[in-house]
Amino acid sequence: MEKQSDKKITWVIKTFSSLHSEKVHSDIFVVGRCRWCLKAYPKGNKKANHLSLYLAVANSEYLPFGWKRHAKFSFTVVNQFSYKLSRLGGDCFLVILMHIISREGSSGMISLSELHDKEGFLVNGEVKIVLKVDVLEVQGKVDVSEESLPVMETIDVNGFHVLPSQTLCQSPWEISKDDLAEEYAALSYLAAAGFQLDWLGKKLDEVKEKKKKGKSCLAQLQEMEEELKPLRRKYSEMEAQMDKLKAELSAAKYPVSLYDDNV
């Protein structure tokens, strides 16, 4: 028997409002050297008009004989405007014994009316689910060995280890006003959760200031461009007039013939 520590998993369900499937599931993830996945029923399961969430073992048909897991877990539907308003579900227990699978979760995590109420649970079509899972007991052969776990290179960003794909490589000009507002909302949520993110706040302020400066410069350039238009037309007209005068001057300098061209 082996003891495992707890772990948090974040699942972002995209285009939630336009989902037509009865059930959606997350990518497979590993906790306690076991493959898991999350399942969601956007229209409810057993309880209509509610978001239903469940934790299940992935690829359960391939579990070895004598395999057992005992896990304690909880779900949080994240309020992306205010951490204090996030919907935290109670603790659930999942027992997996050999090929008898017990899927557990919440059939009524949050009502769909509250979810769609523009209060922060559904933002830009996305719903964020946080799973906290603690694998309490492991018996028998595990289905993921430590050697088989993928080694992924991470980047240290002020004490946070993130994947290279999770870093932002955009100029401030490419970040929209709505995107920036979302980042500030996420920052407030994380700060309320206890994360020390003063450095990130300064970076966002820097991005905001650069966008403001860029917008001001663009407005000045457009204004100067408008002021230059009549000057360019005047220049073009004067240049044409100068070409005409040069042609007349050249003709005036041409020697006069002593012979009559008509004779």
C-alpha positions as CSV (number, residue, x, y, z in Angstrom):
1,M,0.0,0.0,0.0
2,E,1.2,3.5,-0.9
3,K,0.3,6.9,0.3
4,Q,0.0,9.8,-2.1
5,S,-0.2,13.6,-1.7
6,D,-3.0,15.8,-3.0
7,K,-2.9,17.6,-6.3
8,K,-4.9,20.3,-8.0
9,I,-6.0,20.1,-11.6
10,T,-7.6,22.9,-13.6
11,W,-9.9,22.1,-16.5
12,V,-11.1,24.8,-18.8
13,I,-14.3,23.9,-20.7
14,K,-14.2,26.1,-23.9
15,T,-17.3,27.2,-25.9
16,F,-19.5,25.9,-23.1
17,S,-22.6,27.8,-24.3
18,S,-22.5,26.2,-27.7
19,L,-21.9,22.6,-26.5
20,H,-24.5,20.1,-27.8
21,S,-23.0,16.9,-26.5
22,E,-24.7,15.3,-23.5
23,K,-21.3,14.6,-22.0
24,V,-17.8,16.0,-22.3
25,H,-14.5,14.8,-20.8
26,S,-11.1,16.3,-20.0
27,D,-7.8,15.2,-21.2
28,I,-6.3,12.3,-19.3
29,F,-4.0,13.4,-16.4
30,V,-1.9,11.5,-13.8
31,V,-2.3,11.6,-10.1
32,G,-0.9,8.9,-7.8
33,R,0.6,7.2,-10.8
34,C,-2.9,6.6,-12.1
35,R,-4.6,7.9,-15.1
36,W,-7.8,9.9,-14.4
37,C,-10.2,12.1,-16.3
38,L,-13.0,14.5,-15.5
39,K,-16.5,14.2,-17.0
40,A,-19.1,16.9,-17.3
41,Y,-22.7,17.0,-18.3
42,P,-23.4,20.5,-19.5
43,K,-27.2,20.0,-19.3
44,G,-27.1,17.9,-16.1
45,N,-27.1,14.2,-15.2
46,K,-29.9,12.9,-12.9
47,K,-30.5,16.6,-12.0
48,A,-31.8,18.6,-14.9
49,N,-30.7,22.2,-15.6
50,H,-27.5,21.8,-13.5
51,L,-23.8,21.3,-14.4
52,S,-22.9,17.8,-13.3
53,L,-19.2,16.9,-12.6
54,Y,-17.5,13.6,-12.0
55,L,-14.1,12.1,-11.5
56,A,-13.4,8.8,-13.2
57,V,-10.5,6.5,-14.0
58,A,-9.3,6.6,-17.6
59,N,-9.2,3.4,-19.7
60,S,-10.9,1.4,-16.9
61,E,-11.2,-1.6,-19.1
62,Y,-7.5,-2.1,-19.0
63,L,-7.1,-2.1,-15.2
64,P,-5.0,-5.0,-13.9
65,F,-6.4,-7.7,-11.6
66,G,-6.3,-6.7,-7.9
67,W,-5.9,-3.0,-8.6
68,K,-7.4,-0.6,-6.1
69,R,-7.6,3.1,-5.6
70,H,-9.2,5.1,-2.8
71,A,-9.3,8.9,-3.4
72,K,-10.8,11.9,-1.7
73,F,-11.6,14.9,-4.0
74,S,-13.6,18.1,-4.4
75,F,-14.6,20.3,-7.2
76,T,-14.7,24.1,-7.5
77,V,-16.5,26.0,-10.2
78,V,-14.3,29.1,-10.4
79,N,-15.8,32.6,-10.4
80,Q,-13.4,34.4,-12.7
81,F,-14.4,37.8,-11.2
82,S,-14.1,37.1,-7.5
83,Y,-12.5,34.1,-5.8
84,K,-14.9,34.5,-2.8
85,L,-17.8,33.8,-5.1
86,S,-16.5,30.5,-6.5
87,R,-18.7,27.5,-6.0
88,L,-17.0,24.9,-3.8
89,G,-18.4,21.4,-3.7
90,G,-18.2,19.1,-0.7
91,D,-15.7,16.3,-0.3
92,C,-16.4,13.2,-2.4
93,F,-14.9,9.7,-2.1
94,L,-14.1,7.4,-5.0
95,V,-13.3,3.7,-4.5
96,I,-12.1,1.6,-7.4
97,L,-11.8,-2.1,-6.7
98,M,-10.5,-4.3,-9.5
99,H,-13.0,-3.9,-12.4
100,I,-15.8,-2.6,-10.3
101,I,-15.6,1.2,-11.0
102,S,-17.4,3.7,-8.8
103,R,-17.6,7.0,-10.5
104,E,-18.4,9.8,-8.1
105,G,-19.0,13.5,-8.2
106,S,-21.8,16.0,-8.1
107,S,-24.9,15.8,-10.2
108,G,-25.9,19.4,-9.2
109,M,-22.7,21.3,-8.9
110,I,-24.3,24.6,-10.0
111,S,-27.6,25.5,-11.7
112,L,-27.4,26.5,-15.4
113,S,-29.3,29.7,-14.7
114,E,-26.6,30.8,-12.2
115,L,-23.9,29.7,-14.5
116,H,-25.2,31.8,-17.4
117,D,-26.0,34.8,-15.2
118,K,-23.0,36.8,-16.3
119,E,-21.7,36.9,-12.7
120,G,-18.2,35.4,-13.5
121,F,-18.7,31.7,-13.8
122,L,-19.0,31.8,-17.6
123,V,-16.6,34.3,-19.2
124,N,-15.9,34.4,-22.9
125,G,-17.6,31.1,-23.3
126,E,-15.3,29.4,-20.8
127,V,-16.0,27.6,-17.6
128,K,-13.1,26.8,-15.2
129,I,-13.2,23.8,-13.0
130,V,-10.6,23.1,-10.3
131,L,-10.3,19.5,-9.0
132,K,-8.5,18.9,-5.7
133,V,-7.7,15.2,-5.4
134,D,-6.0,13.2,-2.7
135,V,-5.2,9.6,-3.4
136,L,-5.5,8.0,0.0
137,E,-4.7,4.4,-0.8
138,V,-3.0,2.4,-3.6
139,Q,-3.0,-1.4,-3.8
140,G,-1.7,-3.7,-6.5
141,K,0.2,-2.8,-9.6
142,V,-0.1,0.8,-10.7
143,D,-0.8,1.6,-14.3
144,V,1.8,4.4,-14.7
145,S,5.3,3.8,-13.5
146,E,7.5,6.7,-12.5
147,E,9.9,5.9,-15.4
148,S,7.0,6.2,-17.9
149,L,5.9,9.6,-16.7
150,P,6.9,12.2,-19.4
151,V,9.6,14.6,-18.4
152,M,8.6,18.1,-19.6
153,E,10.9,21.1,-19.6
154,T,9.5,24.0,-17.7
155,I,10.5,27.6,-17.3
156,D,10.8,29.4,-14.0
157,V,8.8,32.6,-14.0
158,N,9.2,34.3,-10.6
159,G,8.9,31.0,-8.8
160,F,6.2,29.5,-11.0
161,H,7.2,26.6,-13.1
162,V,5.3,26.7,-16.4
163,L,5.5,25.0,-19.8
164,P,7.1,27.0,-22.7
165,S,3.7,26.9,-24.4
166,Q,2.2,28.7,-21.4
167,T,4.4,31.8,-21.7
168,L,3.0,34.8,-23.5
169,C,5.1,36.1,-26.5
170,Q,3.0,39.0,-27.7
171,S,3.7,42.7,-28.0
172,P,1.5,44.9,-25.9
173,W,0.0,46.2,-29.1
174,E,-1.4,42.8,-30.0
175,I,-3.2,42.3,-26.7
176,S,-6.8,43.6,-26.9
177,K,-8.4,45.7,-24.2
178,D,-10.8,42.8,-23.3
179,D,-7.8,40.4,-23.0
180,L,-6.1,42.8,-20.6
181,A,-9.2,43.2,-18.6
182,E,-9.4,39.4,-18.3
183,E,-5.8,39.2,-17.1
184,Y,-6.5,41.8,-14.4
185,A,-9.6,39.8,-13.3
186,A,-7.5,36.6,-13.1
187,L,-4.8,38.5,-11.2
188,S,-7.4,39.6,-8.6
189,Y,-8.7,36.1,-8.3
190,L,-5.2,34.6,-7.7
191,A,-4.2,37.4,-5.3
192,A,-7.4,36.7,-3.3
193,A,-6.4,33.0,-3.2
194,G,-3.1,34.0,-1.5
195,F,-0.6,34.1,-4.4
196,Q,2.1,36.7,-4.2
197,L,1.8,38.3,-7.6
198,D,2.9,41.9,-7.2
199,W,5.5,41.3,-10.0
200,L,2.7,40.2,-12.4
201,G,0.6,43.3,-11.5
202,K,3.6,45.5,-12.4
203,K,4.0,43.7,-15.7
204,L,0.3,44.2,-16.5
205,D,0.6,47.9,-15.6
206,E,3.6,48.1,-17.9
207,V,1.6,46.5,-20.7
208,K,-1.3,48.9,-20.1
209,E,1.0,51.9,-20.1
210,K,2.7,50.8,-23.3
211,K,-0.7,50.3,-25.0
212,K,-1.8,53.8,-23.8
213,K,1.5,55.3,-25.2
214,G,1.1,53.4,-28.4
215,K,-2.5,54.6,-28.8
216,S,-1.4,58.2,-28.2
217,C,1.4,57.9,-30.8
218,L,-1.0,56.4,-33.3
219,A,-3.5,59.2,-32.8
220,Q,-0.7,61.9,-33.3
221,L,0.6,60.1,-36.4
222,Q,-2.9,60.0,-37.9
223,E,-3.4,63.7,-37.1
224,M,-0.1,64.6,-38.8
225,E,-1.0,62.5,-41.8
226,E,-4.2,64.4,-42.2
227,E,-2.3,67.7,-42.0
228,L,0.2,66.5,-44.6
229,K,-2.4,65.6,-47.2
230,P,-3.1,69.2,-48.4
231,L,0.6,70.0,-48.3
232,R,1.3,66.9,-50.5
233,R,-1.4,68.0,-52.9
234,K,0.1,71.5,-53.0
235,Y,3.6,70.1,-53.5
236,S,2.3,67.9,-56.4
237,E,0.6,70.9,-58.0
238,M,3.7,73.1,-57.7
239,E,6.0,70.3,-59.0
240,A,3.7,70.0,-62.1
241,Q,3.8,73.7,-62.6
242,M,7.6,73.7,-62.3
243,D,7.9,71.0,-64.9
244,K,5.7,73.1,-67.2
245,L,7.8,76.2,-66.6
246,K,11.0,74.3,-67.2
247,A,9.7,73.1,-70.5
248,E,8.8,76.7,-71.5
249,L,12.2,77.9,-70.4
250,S,13.9,75.2,-72.4
251,A,11.9,76.3,-75.5
252,A,12.7,79.9,-74.9
253,K,16.4,79.1,-74.9
254,Y,16.2,77.3,-78.2
255,P,18.0,79.3,-81.0
256,V,15.8,81.2,-83.5
257,S,16.3,79.8,-87.1
258,L,17.1,82.4,-89.9
259,Y,15.1,80.3,-92.3
260,D,11.4,80.3,-92.7
261,D,10.2,76.8,-92.1
262,N,7.2,77.3,-94.4
263,V,9.5,78.1,-97.5
